[in-house]
Amino acid sequence: MTGEVALIAGLVVAIALTVWLKARQTIRREADRPRGIAPGEGDHIIDVEYSSGLGGGHATQIRVPRDPQAYARRFVPRSAPGADEGASRHGAGPREQEKDER
């Protein structure tokens, strides 16, 4: 029984060590690369498609503003003190814009 426990413990330690070494290697290799996308005008468009495999499914697009201020405004509730209507609606998502159009 103790031999099996030692074998399992050794395998767990070996796997943990391998994962740690790989993570360390990846962090060092990607240390000089910039992450993310540079700010700018317009939106990033992300296509999202889902298929249930039974003939059904769903497809939509998510628009994410490149401007950090417009992106941040999406998270400010309309009822926030000091938030004016123009600033809070500027970064509103498509569903909120549809509600306004109705």
N, C-alpha and C positions, 0 to 999 in steps of 0.2 A: 504494500500500500504506500509506503513512504517513497518508493522508487517512482511510482506514478505521479505522486504529488510533486516530487522534485522535477520530473520531466515536464509537467504542465507549467510549473512555476518558471522553469527555464525557457519554455516556449513563450510565455507571456512576457518575460523580460526581454527576450530577443525581438519580439514583435514591437514592443514599446521602444526599444533602442533604435530599431530600424525606422519607425515613424518619426522619432525625434531627430535622427540624423538627416532624414529626407526633408523635414520641415526646416531645419537649420540651413541645409544646402539651398533650398528654394528661397529662403529669406535673403541669404547672402547674394545669390545670383540676381535677384530682382531688386536689390537695394537701390540701384542707380536709376531704375526706370520710373518715370512719372506715372502716377496712377490717375485714373479718371479721364475726363475730357475737359479741354480748355473751355472757359466760358465764352459765350458769344451770343449771336442773335438767333432767333428761330427756336425750333423744338427738335428734340430727338423723337423719332417715331418708332415705337416698339410694337411689332406685330405679335399678337397672342392668338394662337389657334388651339382648339381642343376638339378632339374627336373621340366619341365614346366607343367607337368600333361597331355600333349597331345602327349606323346610318344617321345618327344624330351628331351634333357638335355645336361649336360656337367659335366665332372669330371676331376679334375686335382689335382696335389700335389704341395704344396708350401714348399720349403726348406728354413729354417731359421737357420743360423749358431749359434752354442752355444758360439763361441768365440766372445766377444764384439768387438774386433778389426776387425774381418772379417765382422761382422754385420755392423759396421760403414763404412767400405770401400764400401759397396754397395750404399751408398748415395753420394759418391764422384764422380763427373762427370769425364769422361776420359779427358776432355779438361782442367781440373783444373791445375793451375800452380804448378809445382813441383811434380805432381802425375806421378810416373813412371808406365809404362805399366804393369809390373808384379804385383804391389801392387793393382792397380785399377781393374785388371781383376781377381785377386784371389777370390774375393767375388762376382763375377758376377753371375747373375741369370741364369737359364737354357736357356732362350731365347737368351741372349747375347752369351752364350757359343755355342748355335746352329749356330748363325751367324758366329762365328769364325771358326767353323768346315767346313762350306760350301766353 
